[in-house]
Amino acid sequence: MSLLIALAAALLQSPAGAAPLVTVQSRGGPPSQIQQSKDPLSGELDQALTFIRTGKSADAIPILDQVIASEEARNKDEKRLIFSARSLTEAILYAGLGASQKKSAVVLDGTWSAAYFAKGFALIDVGRADEAKAYLDKAIALAPMNAQFLAERGEWFKNRKDWANAYSDFESASTAAELAPDSAKSFEKRRALRGMAYARTEQGRLDEARTLLEQCLKLDSADDKCQHEIDYVNGLRPKGN
């Protein structure tokens, strides 16, 4: 039975009004569980994200610390692989990752990984970027196919002119963008392609950079950032090429 079919069947069998804990059985591996209930700490996370969006990242950090501490304490005795997904698509994939390793996995909602990510983002915003990477790493460990998280760490490497690691993260983000919610899919894919192109440009691999940017424009011909970067790359090419 496929993961998707098993998940759908389990959801249909859940009692009315219950927050289902779905057991997904994949052939060749142990069962995994996908927790669909809303995390009680999601309200605090939303408050912290509001602070970040309104330029008050310093106020967001202590709230995020509380969310992170609570999540870590609640899951400290968990022996299964733990993932934190923002969508059912990601959740199904993570459950399958556990099965492929012949390990049980539990897939929580996106609160825990988002709290790590937001802490990293807030630290960068308040000028503490060196501390941020550890939190971006933790977010990605919980959500390894979240394009937003991967691209942000790519930016972290890019700002340090670490082009190889920047390109690797943006490339992973480009792949992961296929799993993003429909409303974010194009944006996250284009951001990843621009990041890959930036790294290739700095490495002097201009033809590859242009190809990546052309892929970006195919997704959205009105992407001004992409067009600007194509013009920049064209300006770097030797005349006659």
N, C-alpha and C positions, 0 to 999 in steps of 0.2 A: 504494500500500500504506500502511495506517495505521502510525503510530509503534508502537502496541501490537503489531500483528501482526509488524512487522519485528523488534521486540525479542524477542518470544517465539520466533520462528524462529531468531534468532541464538543465543539461550540454548540451544535444543535441539541446535544443531549444535556447541556447545562441547565440546572433548575432556573426557572424564571426569577429574575432579580438577583441572582447570584453572580459574584465576580469569579468567573471560571479560572481554575488552574488546569490548563490543558496538558495532558500527557501525550506526547508525540512519539510513536514507535517507528523507528526506521530500521529496515531490514539490515542485519549485520552489526547493529550497535544497540546499546541500552536505551531505554526511554529518556526523553527530555521533557521538561515542563516549561510552558510559556504562561507567565502570570499576566493576565489581562486587567487586573484591578488597578485602579489609579493609586499611585503612591501617596500616602497622607502628607508627605513632605513637598508635594508638587506646588502647594500654595506658597510656601516659603521660597521655593525656587523661582516661581513667577515674580515674587516681590524683588528678589535679587536681580533678575533679568530686567525688570523695569528700571531699577536703579542704574544698571549698566547702560541701557538705552537712553537714559536721560542725563548721561554724563556724570553719574555719581557712583563710579566703580568702587571708590574707597568705602562707601556705605554698604555695597553689596558683599564685600569680602567676609565680614563677620557672619552674615547670614549664610553664605555658602559654606563657611567653616562648620556651622552647626548642622547643616544638611549632610555634609560629607561625613562628619563624625557620627551622626545617627545612622547613616547607611552602612558605614564600616562596622559599627558595633552590632547592628542587626544581622549582618551577614558574616561575622567573623568565624562562626563555627560551621559554615557551609562547606561541605566536602566536594560538591559537584563543581563543574565549570560554571562560572557566572558570566552572563552577558546582560547588557542593558540596551534595549532596542527602542527606536522612536516609531517604528511601524511594524505591522504584522509581516510585511515582506522581509524586513531585516530579521525579525524574530524567528521566522521559519528557517532562514539561512543559518542563524546561529545554532538553532536546535540541531540542524543537520551537521554543523561543524563538530558538535559534541559526538554525534553518532559516528562520524567518519573517523574520529579518534578512539572509538569504542569506549567513550566516557559519557556518563550522565551529565546533563547540563540543565541549568535553570535560566530562563530568559525573563528578566524583569522589564518593567517599563523604562522609559528613557531618563527618569529623574536622576539616578545616580551618575551615569556617564555625563549627562548635561551639567551637573553640578561641578564635576571635575573640569569640564571644558570651560564653563563660565568662570571658574576660579582662575584658570590659566589666562583667559581673555582679560579678566579684570586686572590681574597682576601686570600684564603688558600695558594696559591702559594707564596704570598709575606709576609706570616707570620701573617696574620690577621684573623685567622680561627674563632675566637669568633664572628666576624662580619658577617661571611659567611652564617651562618644558616638562617638568616632572608631572604636572597636572594634565597637560595635553597627552603625555604618554599614558597616564592612568585612564583617561577618557577613551583613548584608542584601544587599550587593552580590553575594556568592557564592550566597546562598540567598534570592532576592527573594520567594519564596512560602512562607516559613517563618513561620507564625503566631506562634510563641513569640518569635522574634527581633523581629518587627514590634511585638508587644504590649509587649515590654520597652522598646523605644525610645519607644513611646507613653507608658509610665510615666515615662520620663526627661523627656519634654516636659511631662507632667502635673505633675510635681513642680516644674516651673518656671512653672506656670500659663500655658503656651503652648497654649491650648485648641485653636486651629486645627490645629496640627501634631499634637497629641495625638490629636484626633479622626481626622485623616487616617490616622495609623498604625494606630489601632484599627480603623478601617473596612477598611483593607487586610488586617489580621489576621483580621477576620471572614470576608472572602472566602477568604483563604488557608487558613483552618481546614478548609475542605472537602477539602483535600488532606492533612490531618494523618493520622497512623496512627489506626486505629479506636479504639485505647485512649485517645487524647488528643483526638479530634475534638470531643466535647461540651465538655470542659473549656476547650479553646482558643477555641471559638466563644463560650462564655458569658463568658469573660474579656474577649474583644474587645467583646462587646455591653455589658458593664458599663462598660468603659473609654469607649466611645462615649457612653453615658448620662451618665457622670460629667462629661465635657466639655460636653455639652449642658446639663446642670444648671447648671454654673458659668456658662454663657453665657445663662442665664435662659430656655432653650427647654425648658420643663418638659414640655409635651405630647410632644415628640419623645423626651425622656429616658424618660418612662413607657412609650411604645410600644416602645422598645428593651428595656427591662427586662421587659416582658410577653413579648417574643420569647424572652428568656433563660429565663423561668419555663416557657415551653412546652417547652423542651428538657429542663428538670429542675425539676419542681415542688418538689423538696426543697432547692433552692439557697437557703440561708439568707441569703447575701450579697445575692443579687438581691432577695429579699423585703424585707430590711432597707432596701435602697436605694429600693425602691418606696414603702415607708412614709415614708422621708425626703422623697422628692419630693412625695408627697401632702401632707405637712405644710407644704411651701413654697407650695402652691397657695392662692390667695385663697379664703376661705370662699364656698361657693355654686358653685364651679367644679369 
